[in-house]
Amino acid sequence: SLAYYQIFPSLEFQLGIELSILLASDQYRSTIRILDQDRKLDIGALGGLCYNFSERFDIEARYVFGLLPFSNLTIFDQAAAPQVDYSWFNQVLQVGLLYRLR
């Protein structure tokens, strides 16, 4: 769901949320394989710009920052006490070329 704010006649600011779903994963973090217990659903805050450079064509760029960590890692010391917690968040840069059919 996006909200648009027109800055200039041909330039819009976009703000909203984005839902992401992990369909498959065969990636590795260093030597640790991403396991099934990692989060498969993410909600991200989105901000971007859309420039209308002709009657039918737009170009847009968006940045999405995940609000939910998709994975957590706790490193323990030799006494099994937690030392460091890491959380990974999705960060996405999207660039698109849009064409209007009408």
Secondary structure, DSSP 4 states (H G I P E B T S, - for coil): -EEEEEEETTEEEEEEEEEEE------EETTEEPPTTS--EEEEEEEEEEEE-SSSEEEEEEEEEESS-SEEEEEE-TTS-EEEEEEE--EEEEEEEEE---
